[in-house]
């Protein structure tokens, strides 16, 4: 399976159209890129991108997802052809989603994966911290997250579970500032997690990365034959891909670590953001391309999956987890095992 089969189009006013079963990207009538459609699994358009109707028909026929995000990375729409998922698997998914005990167990595992992986981010930050007092503070927060993990089995309903997850997230985001380089903190200080819209530069980078992660998780679920709308942890709402949101919880730490890397290395700076009326802060210009390229490169890195015990490209892990979830829904395995980073 190709890892670079998602094409991100970020140049404003680009025009995408079909040319003999090849996608052609033009800017001001100048051809910038040609890609054979059989090389693509998805096309993601950020901002003001124009598309030809024949191209939309062709990608729908070919099963290529066409995703439209606004200039800030927020999801707007998705074009897909006929659903080809396994109807028996989806039927099992719908039935299990109505079982309270099963729903709580799967949701608890999603949350456990998220908290455990978030804790690993902090433990690594504590080891690398140059200031002893800050290292101690980060380590204390990691211990608090360990306590949250121990408390998960006591949650007897989804509301309690969501409360534990929310408190753990609050503690985690409160400590992330200490993982920034000291000379970057004034510029990228985060005052808790904010979204729709993000209120600071750090949150703007995270929101942009989370949008791409969400698309990857949704695509993985669809590839496994699952319905991304019917989840377990996130409440069902019209237009919400609840299961994709569930799955991405255990991968959020990847976006968090990449955001820290980009900031600490100076690949993103204060001039890459626009402050808008109402307090919104948005990632702009070439910085968005920097983030996209870094995200795609990150997905090519090889990791050892704890269950498979063999090297797997990071970009394939959401698909591996989606298939493990499918096996859980079919009853082939007892409990869904979340992805755990080392």
Residue pairs with C-beta under 8 A, 6 or more apart in sequence:
1 316
1 319
2 39
2 41
3 296
3 299
3 300
3 313
3 315
3 316
4 296
4 300
5 39
5 40
5 41
5 42
6 40
6 41
6 42
6 43
6 44
6 215
6 216
6 296
7 23
7 35
7 40
7 42
7 43
7 44
8 44
8 46
8 212
8 292
8 296
9 16
9 25
9 43
9 44
9 45
9 46
9 49
10 46
10 47
10 288
10 289
10 292
11 25
11 27
11 32
12 47
12 48
12 49
12 71
13 27
13 28
13 48
13 49
13 50
14 25
14 26
14 27
14 32
14 45
14 49
14 50
15 25
15 26
15 27
15 49
15 50
15 51
15 52
16 23
16 24
16 25
16 26
16 43
16 45
16 49
16 50
16 51
16 52
16 55
17 23
17 24
17 26
17 51
17 52
17 54
17 55
18 24
18 52
18 54
18 55
18 58
19 34
21 36
21 37
21 38
21 58
22 34
22 35
22 36
22 37
23 33
23 34
23 35
23 36
23 37
23 40
23 43
23 55
24 31
24 33
24 34
25 31
25 32
25 33
25 34
25 35
26 32
37 58
37 59
37 62
37 64
38 62
40 59
40 64
41 64
41 65
41 219
42 64
42 65
42 66
42 67
42 215
42 219
43 59
43 64
43 65
43 66
43 67
44 67
44 69
44 212
44 215
45 51
45 66
45 67
45 68
45 69
46 69
46 70
46 71
46 73
46 288
47 69
47 70
47 71
48 71
49 68
51 66
56 66
56 79
59 65
59 66
59 79
59 81
60 66
60 79
60 80
60 81
61 81
62 81
63 80
63 81
63 84
65 78
65 79
65 80
65 219
65 222
66 78
66 79
66 80
67 75
67 77
67 78
67 79
67 215
68 75
68 76
68 77
68 78
68 79
69 75
69 76
69 211
70 76
71 282
71 284
72 197
72 204
72 207
72 208
72 282
72 283
73 207
73 208
73 211
73 212
73 283
73 288
74 196
74 207
74 211
75 211
75 214
75 215
78 218
80 222
85 222
85 225
85 226
85 227
86 225
89 225
89 226
89 326
89 329
89 330
90 225
90 226
90 227
92 329
92 330
92 331
93 226
93 227
93 230
93 329
94 227
94 230
96 102
96 103
96 106
96 329
97 103
97 230
97 231
97 232
103 158
103 232
104 155
104 156
104 157
104 158
104 161
105 335
105 336
106 232
106 233
106 246
106 325
106 328
106 336
107 158
107 161
107 232
107 233
107 246
108 152
108 153
108 155
108 161
109 335
109 336
109 337
109 338
110 232
110 233
110 246
110 247
110 249
110 250
110 336
110 338
111 152
111 161
111 164
111 165
111 233
111 249
112 149
112 152
112 338
113 249
113 250
113 338
113 339
113 340
114 165
114 168
114 249
114 250
114 252
114 253
114 338
115 145
115 148
115 149
115 152
115 165
115 168
115 172
116 149
116 338
116 340
117 250
117 251
117 252
117 253
117 339
117 340
117 341
118 145
118 168
118 169
118 172
118 252
118 253
118 256
119 142
119 145
119 146
119 149
119 172
120 253
120 341
120 342
121 172
121 179
121 253
121 256
121 257
122 138
122 139
122 141
122 142
122 145
122 172
122 175
122 179
123 139
123 142
125 138
125 175
125 178
125 179
126 135
126 136
126 138
126 139
126 142
127 135
129 135
129 138
129 178
129 179
134 178
137 175
137 178
138 175
138 178
138 179
141 171
141 172
141 174
141 175
144 168
144 171
145 168
145 171
145 172
148 164
148 167
148 168
148 171
151 164
152 161
152 164
154 160
155 161
155 164
158 233
161 233
162 233
165 233
169 193
170 192
170 193
173 190
173 192
173 193
174 192
176 190
176 202
176 256
176 260
177 185
177 189
177 190
177 202
179 260
180 188
180 189
180 202
180 260
180 263
180 264
181 263
181 264
184 263
184 264
187 201
187 269
187 270
188 200
188 201
188 202
188 263
189 200
189 202
190 200
190 202
190 203
191 199
191 200
193 203
193 206
194 200
194 203
195 203
195 207
197 276
197 278
197 279
197 280
197 281
197 282
198 204
198 206
198 207
198 280
198 281
198 282
199 279
199 280
199 281
200 281
201 268
201 270
201 273
201 281
202 259
202 263
203 281
204 273
204 281
204 282
204 283
205 259
205 262
205 263
205 268
205 283
205 291
206 255
206 256
206 259
208 283
208 288
208 291
209 255
209 258
209 259
209 291
209 295
210 248
210 252
210 255
212 255
212 292
212 295
213 248
213 251
213 252
213 254
213 255
214 241
214 244
214 245
214 248
216 299
216 315
216 318
217 228
217 244
217 245
217 247
217 248
217 251
217 318
217 322
218 228
218 241
218 244
219 318
220 247
220 318
220 319
220 321
220 322
221 227
221 228
221 243
221 244
221 247
221 322
221 325
222 228
223 319
223 322
224 319
224 322
224 323
224 325
224 326
225 326
226 243
226 322
226 325
226 326
226 329
227 243
228 241
228 242
228 243
228 244
229 236
229 240
229 241
229 242
229 243
230 236
230 242
230 243
231 241
231 242
231 243
231 244
231 245
231 246
232 242
232 243
232 246
233 242
233 245
233 246
233 249
234 240
234 242
234 243
234 245
234 246
235 242
236 242
247 318
247 321
247 322
247 325
248 318
250 321
250 338
250 339
250 340
251 317
251 318
251 339
253 341
254 298
254 314
254 341
255 295
258 291
258 294
258 295
258 298
261 267
261 294
262 268
262 290
262 291
262 294
267 290
267 294
268 283
268 287
268 290
268 291
272 283
272 284
272 285
272 286
272 287
273 281
273 282
273 283
273 284
273 287
274 281
274 282
274 284
275 281
276 282
283 291
298 314
299 313
299 314
299 315
300 313
300 314
300 315
301 313
301 314
302 311
302 312
302 313
302 314
303 311
303 312
303 313
303 314
303 317
303 341
303 342
304 310
304 311
304 312
304 342
305 312
305 317
305 320
305 339
306 337
306 339
306 340
306 342
307 324
307 337
308 320
312 320
317 339
320 339
321 338
321 339
324 333
324 336
324 337
325 336
327 333
328 334
328 335
328 336
